[in-house]
Amino acid sequence: MELVTHSGNWLLLSIVGVIAGFIDAVVGGGGLLSIPALLTIGMPPHMALGTNKLAASFGSSMAAYTYYRQQLLQPRLWRSCFAATTTGALCGSILVYLVDTSWLEKLLPVLIMVIALYSLLSRKILEESPSTDNEKYPKRSRKILQGLILGGYDGFAGPGIGAIWIVSSKALHKLSFLKSCALSRAMTFASNTTALTVFLLLGKVDIAIGLLLGLSMMLGSFVGAHSAIRFGLPFIRPLFITVVIAMALHLTWSAWL
């Protein structure tokens, strides 16, 4: 498929990839930039979803590794969550080919807007509270349920999954905001790579474009994760709110208008 034949398209995807990777590493939601960019250059929807999974796998792996190096993620505590997320993503990515997704497109903006409003109205969600950080004792049942639901959603559709992981991790496990970001990146890496495997088997991935976009997202994710760690919540809070509201408006326009 000859899509990226013009140098301007290569430049467009590279710039979008860096920005999307940066946003994804900090608050999630980079797919709302990268997927439209792939559609803009003429890529069919299912191919765009599969190619984006390849690119997102690069970005999420870099961000997760960066957070891990800063000791903000303890993988041994999240094995059951990882397994559940992988299982959910496998089911979701297969189901997307069997189910009419039009209903989801209309419900999704409502879900994202609820997250935005909850984030704005609940001070606890956007406050750093180390004293309540409960990462040493995450409940297994909550991790499994969270992984199955969010992994399934990411395999099925995925927009806004990073923000949903952050909000739900703070609510369910009482993690600090940075540790919620770290868990979000690790689990979206699990769901991205699982869904990518399914898309590859179905022949719905453009390898060349995915690698270009993925390498750009890796660069953006590296900068984004280090920025979040260095500047902390004062940097993350406004970006998080802005991205979540922008996602809700974008999805509302696409689905309802």
Secondary structure by P-SEA (a helix, b strand, c coil): ccccccaaaaaaaaaaaaaaaaaaaccccccccaaaaaaaacccaaaaaaaaaaaaaaaaaaaaaaaaaaccccccccaaaaaaaaaaaaaaaaacccccaaaaaaaaaaaaaaaaaaaaaccccccccccccccccccaaaaaaaaaaaaaaaaacccaaaaaaaaaaaaaccccaaaaaaaaaaaaaaaaaaaaaaaaaacccaaaaaaaaaaaaaaaaaaaaaaaaaccaaaaaaaaaaaaaaaaaaaaaaccc
